[in-house]
Amino acid sequence: MLNNQTAALLRTMKLPAMAAEFLRQMETPAMNALDFDERVGMMTDAEWYSRKNSHIQKLTKSANLRFSSACFADIDYRPARKLERAYIARLSDFAWVKESRNIILTGATGTGKTWLACAFGQEACRMGLHAAFYRVNRLINEMAAATEAGALDKFLLKLKKCDLLILDDWGLMTLAPIESRFLLEVFEDRYGERSSIISAQIPVARWHDLFEDSTIADAVLDRVVNNSYRLELHGPSLRATADKNPEKCAPCGAQSQNTYSLSDEDQNTYSLSDESRAGEYSERSGARDIRIDQENGEHDA
């Protein structure tokens, strides 16, 4: 009876995992062989890990990731994909978040951009970072609604508090001046303070053409491109492959029994093109690009 009262008091003090571990120890005769400090340590560990897991679950839920189960352990590193494990490992320490840098993922539809972005988001949550996932058009719609409600500043503050903002489907539509200003507000708040991941089908060199207002385009790209790591994904659509062999396929970017190789196009450095305006961004850029040689498969970061 006394043990139950002790457990009830622990739960009242909001220590449910410690209470459960206390009762488990009381019901396990073998625990009598352990010292008092060892048993207290086990109860403390139980409570700590329970709270940590609960915090991660809350962060993951609030992040609203498109693929909530995506993780680095499931990334497909087969030679045909030519995705270098060491390069991802360098990014997986999230030092780039501490440096307030960005990651840009580009490639054709279905090559696993969103999945890989969500893997970074999931790992960020596991590290205790606040992440948020938005499709660009929905983000713009929410900002427009917040403006009409007179709550845009509050919404921007919410975005600014996110350690990692993931923007998916960048460049699916031309951006009107008001929409461009929305994005400028977002990146102005985050520049030098927070990190973002952007996934897009359109190469970085063509991003300037997405904006109807060239002045705002310069301002946005200057804050996004110049401090970014960039990865370009190649290969056929994994969704199309999954439709043909659903029992053998994992989500885009995850390990599965399917293989795909890099396309024959755009095998040069994953940097901005020689176009005059894009060249200006490339010269100022601190981005780290990967060079893939199709013949020998070597990468230069």
C-alpha positions as CSV (number, residue, x, y, z in Angstrom):
1,M,0.0,0.0,0.0
2,L,2.8,2.4,0.9
3,N,4.5,1.7,-2.5
4,N,1.2,2.7,-4.3
5,Q,1.0,5.9,-2.3
6,T,4.6,6.8,-3.2
7,A,3.9,6.1,-6.9
8,A,0.7,8.3,-6.6
9,L,2.8,11.1,-5.2
10,L,5.3,10.9,-8.0
11,R,2.5,11.1,-10.5
12,T,1.0,14.1,-8.7
13,M,4.4,15.8,-9.1
14,K,4.2,15.0,-12.8
15,L,6.8,12.2,-12.7
16,P,4.8,9.4,-14.3
17,A,7.7,7.5,-15.8
18,M,9.6,7.6,-12.5
19,A,6.5,6.3,-10.8
20,A,6.2,3.4,-13.3
21,E,9.8,2.5,-12.9
22,F,9.5,2.6,-9.1
23,L,6.6,0.2,-9.1
24,R,8.5,-2.1,-11.6
25,Q,11.5,-2.2,-9.2
26,M,9.3,-3.0,-6.2
27,E,7.7,-5.9,-8.1
28,T,11.1,-7.3,-9.3
29,P,12.9,-9.2,-6.6
30,A,16.2,-9.1,-8.5
31,M,16.3,-5.3,-7.9
32,N,17.2,-5.9,-4.3
33,A,20.7,-6.8,-5.3
34,L,21.3,-3.2,-6.6
35,D,22.5,-0.3,-4.4
36,F,20.1,2.5,-3.5
37,D,21.9,5.0,-5.7
38,E,21.7,2.6,-8.7
39,R,18.0,2.2,-8.4
40,V,17.4,6.0,-8.0
41,G,19.5,6.5,-11.1
42,M,17.4,4.0,-13.1
43,M,14.2,5.8,-12.0
44,T,15.8,9.2,-13.0
45,D,16.8,7.8,-16.4
46,A,13.3,6.5,-17.0
47,E,11.8,9.9,-16.4
48,W,14.4,11.8,-18.4
49,Y,14.1,9.5,-21.5
50,S,10.4,9.6,-21.3
51,R,10.4,13.4,-21.3
52,K,12.9,13.6,-24.1
53,N,10.9,11.2,-26.3
54,S,7.7,13.2,-25.5
55,H,9.5,16.4,-26.5
56,I,10.7,14.9,-29.8
57,Q,7.2,13.7,-30.6
58,K,5.8,17.1,-29.9
59,L,8.4,18.8,-32.1
60,T,7.8,16.2,-34.9
61,K,4.0,16.7,-34.7
62,S,4.3,20.5,-34.8
63,A,6.8,20.3,-37.7
64,N,4.0,18.8,-39.9
65,L,6.5,17.0,-42.1
66,R,5.2,15.6,-45.4
67,F,7.1,12.3,-44.6
68,S,7.2,12.1,-40.8
69,S,9.0,8.7,-40.9
70,A,11.9,9.9,-43.2
71,C,15.3,9.6,-41.5
72,F,19.0,9.5,-42.4
73,A,19.2,5.8,-41.7
74,D,16.9,5.1,-44.7
75,I,18.7,7.2,-47.3
76,D,19.6,5.2,-50.3
77,Y,23.4,5.3,-50.9
78,R,23.7,2.8,-53.7
79,P,26.4,3.6,-56.3
80,A,23.7,4.2,-59.0
81,R,22.4,7.1,-57.0
82,K,25.8,8.7,-56.5
83,L,24.8,10.3,-53.3
84,E,28.0,10.6,-51.2
85,R,27.5,9.3,-47.6
86,A,30.4,11.5,-46.3
87,Y,28.8,14.7,-47.7
88,I,25.4,13.9,-46.0
89,A,27.3,13.0,-42.8
90,R,28.9,16.4,-42.8
91,L,25.5,18.1,-43.1
92,S,24.0,15.7,-40.5
93,D,25.9,17.4,-37.6
94,F,23.7,20.5,-38.3
95,A,26.6,22.8,-37.8
96,W,25.1,24.7,-40.8
97,V,22.1,25.5,-38.6
98,K,24.3,26.9,-35.9
99,E,25.9,29.0,-38.7
100,S,22.4,30.1,-40.0
101,R,23.1,28.6,-43.4
102,N,20.6,27.0,-45.8
103,I,20.3,23.9,-48.0
104,I,18.9,24.0,-51.5
105,L,17.6,20.8,-53.0
106,T,16.8,20.8,-56.8
107,G,15.9,18.1,-59.3
108,A,13.1,16.8,-61.4
109,T,9.8,15.7,-59.9
110,G,9.9,12.4,-58.0
111,T,13.6,12.3,-57.3
112,G,13.2,12.5,-53.6
113,K,13.7,16.1,-52.8
114,T,10.8,16.4,-50.3
115,W,11.7,13.1,-48.7
116,L,15.3,14.2,-48.1
117,A,14.2,17.5,-46.8
118,C,11.9,15.8,-44.3
119,A,14.8,13.5,-43.3
120,F,16.7,16.6,-42.3
121,G,13.6,17.9,-40.5
122,Q,13.1,14.7,-38.6
123,E,16.7,14.7,-37.5
124,A,16.4,18.3,-36.4
125,C,13.5,17.4,-34.2
126,R,15.5,14.6,-32.7
127,M,18.2,17.2,-31.8
128,G,15.7,19.3,-30.1
129,L,15.4,21.9,-32.9
130,H,12.1,23.5,-33.9
131,A,11.2,22.7,-37.5
132,A,8.3,23.7,-39.7
133,F,7.3,22.3,-43.1
134,Y,5.3,24.4,-45.7
135,R,4.6,24.1,-49.3
136,V,5.4,27.6,-50.7
137,N,1.9,28.3,-52.1
138,R,0.3,27.3,-48.8
139,L,2.7,29.5,-46.9
140,I,1.8,32.5,-49.1
141,N,-1.9,31.8,-48.7
142,E,-1.5,31.7,-44.9
143,M,0.4,34.9,-45.0
144,A,-2.3,36.5,-47.1
145,A,-4.9,35.4,-44.6
146,A,-2.9,36.6,-41.7
147,T,-2.6,40.0,-43.4
148,E,-6.3,40.3,-43.8
149,A,-6.8,39.4,-40.2
150,G,-4.2,41.9,-39.1
151,A,-2.0,39.2,-37.7
152,L,0.9,39.1,-40.1
153,D,3.5,40.3,-37.6
154,K,2.4,37.5,-35.2
155,F,2.7,34.9,-38.0
156,L,6.1,36.2,-39.0
157,L,7.3,35.9,-35.4
158,K,6.1,32.3,-35.3
159,L,8.2,31.5,-38.4
160,K,11.2,33.3,-37.1
161,K,11.2,31.2,-34.0
162,C,11.6,28.0,-36.1
163,D,15.2,26.9,-36.1
164,L,14.6,25.2,-39.5
165,L,12.0,26.2,-42.0
166,I,11.4,23.7,-44.8
167,L,9.9,25.2,-48.0
168,D,8.7,22.6,-50.5
169,D,7.7,23.0,-54.2
170,W,9.5,26.3,-54.7
171,G,9.0,27.8,-58.1
172,L,5.8,26.1,-59.2
173,M,4.2,29.5,-59.9
174,T,5.2,33.0,-60.9
175,L,5.4,35.3,-57.8
176,A,3.4,38.5,-57.9
177,P,4.8,41.5,-56.2
178,I,2.8,41.0,-53.0
179,E,3.7,37.3,-52.9
180,S,7.4,38.3,-53.4
181,R,7.2,40.7,-50.6
182,F,5.8,38.0,-48.3
183,L,8.8,35.8,-49.0
184,L,11.2,38.8,-48.6
185,E,9.8,39.4,-45.1
186,V,10.3,35.7,-44.2
187,F,14.0,35.6,-45.4
188,E,14.8,39.0,-44.1
189,D,13.8,37.8,-40.6
190,R,15.8,34.6,-41.0
191,Y,19.0,35.8,-42.6
192,G,21.9,35.4,-40.3
193,E,19.7,34.0,-37.5
194,R,17.9,30.9,-38.7
195,S,18.2,28.2,-41.4
196,S,16.0,27.1,-44.2
197,I,15.7,24.1,-46.6
198,I,14.2,24.8,-50.0
199,S,13.3,22.1,-52.5
200,A,12.6,23.1,-56.1
201,Q,12.3,21.5,-59.6
202,I,13.6,24.6,-61.2
203,P,17.4,25.1,-61.2
204,V,18.7,28.0,-59.1
205,A,19.9,29.8,-62.2
206,R,16.2,30.3,-63.2
207,W,14.9,31.4,-59.9
208,H,15.2,35.1,-60.7
209,D,12.6,34.6,-63.5
210,L,10.0,33.5,-61.0
211,F,9.6,37.0,-59.6
212,E,7.6,39.6,-61.4
213,D,9.5,42.3,-59.5
214,S,13.2,42.0,-60.3
215,T,14.2,44.2,-57.4
216,I,12.6,42.0,-54.8
217,A,14.0,39.0,-56.7
218,D,17.5,40.3,-56.1
219,A,16.8,40.9,-52.4
220,V,15.3,37.5,-51.8
221,L,17.9,35.5,-53.7
222,D,20.8,37.5,-52.1
223,R,19.5,36.3,-48.7
224,V,18.8,32.7,-49.7
225,V,21.4,31.6,-52.3
226,N,24.6,33.1,-51.0
227,N,24.9,31.1,-47.8
228,S,23.5,27.8,-49.0
229,Y,24.7,24.3,-49.4
230,R,23.3,22.8,-52.6
231,L,22.4,19.3,-53.8
232,E,20.8,18.4,-57.1
233,L,19.0,15.1,-57.4
234,H,18.8,13.2,-60.7
235,G,17.1,10.1,-62.1
236,P,13.6,9.0,-63.1
237,S,10.6,9.7,-61.0
238,L,10.5,7.3,-58.1
239,R,6.7,7.7,-57.9
240,A,6.5,6.2,-61.4
241,T,8.6,3.3,-60.3
242,A,6.5,2.8,-57.2
243,D,3.4,2.7,-59.3
244,K,4.9,-0.2,-61.3
245,N,6.3,-2.1,-58.4
246,P,4.5,-0.9,-55.2
247,E,5.5,-3.9,-53.2
248,K,9.2,-3.3,-53.7
249,C,9.3,0.5,-53.3
250,A,10.0,2.7,-50.4
251,P,9.1,6.5,-50.3
252,C,11.1,8.8,-52.6
253,G,14.7,8.9,-51.4
254,A,14.5,5.9,-49.0
255,Q,16.1,2.6,-49.4
256,S,14.2,0.2,-51.7
257,Q,15.0,-2.4,-54.3
258,N,14.8,0.1,-57.1
259,T,17.8,1.8,-58.7
260,Y,18.2,4.9,-60.6
261,S,21.2,6.7,-62.0
262,L,22.1,10.3,-62.7
263,S,20.7,11.7,-65.9
264,D,23.0,12.6,-68.8
265,E,22.1,16.3,-68.5
266,D,23.6,18.9,-66.2
267,Q,26.4,16.8,-64.9
268,N,28.6,19.8,-64.3
269,T,29.1,21.7,-61.0
270,Y,25.9,22.2,-59.0
271,S,26.3,25.9,-59.0
272,L,24.6,28.8,-60.7
273,S,24.9,29.0,-64.5
274,D,26.8,31.4,-66.7
275,E,23.8,33.6,-67.1
276,S,24.8,37.2,-66.3
277,R,22.5,37.7,-63.3
278,A,23.0,34.2,-61.9
279,G,26.7,34.7,-62.3
280,E,26.6,37.6,-59.9
281,Y,25.1,35.3,-57.2
282,S,27.6,32.6,-57.9
283,E,30.6,35.0,-57.5
284,R,29.2,36.3,-54.1
285,S,28.1,32.9,-53.0
286,G,29.5,31.0,-50.0
287,A,27.6,27.9,-51.2
288,R,29.3,24.6,-51.2
289,D,28.5,22.6,-54.4
290,I,29.2,19.1,-55.4
291,R,30.8,18.3,-58.7
292,I,29.9,15.0,-60.2
293,D,32.0,13.5,-62.9
294,Q,29.8,11.1,-64.8
295,E,32.7,9.1,-66.1
296,N,34.6,8.3,-62.9
297,G,31.8,9.1,-60.4
298,E,34.1,11.3,-58.3
299,H,32.6,14.2,-56.2
300,D,34.3,17.5,-55.4
301,A,32.6,19.4,-52.6
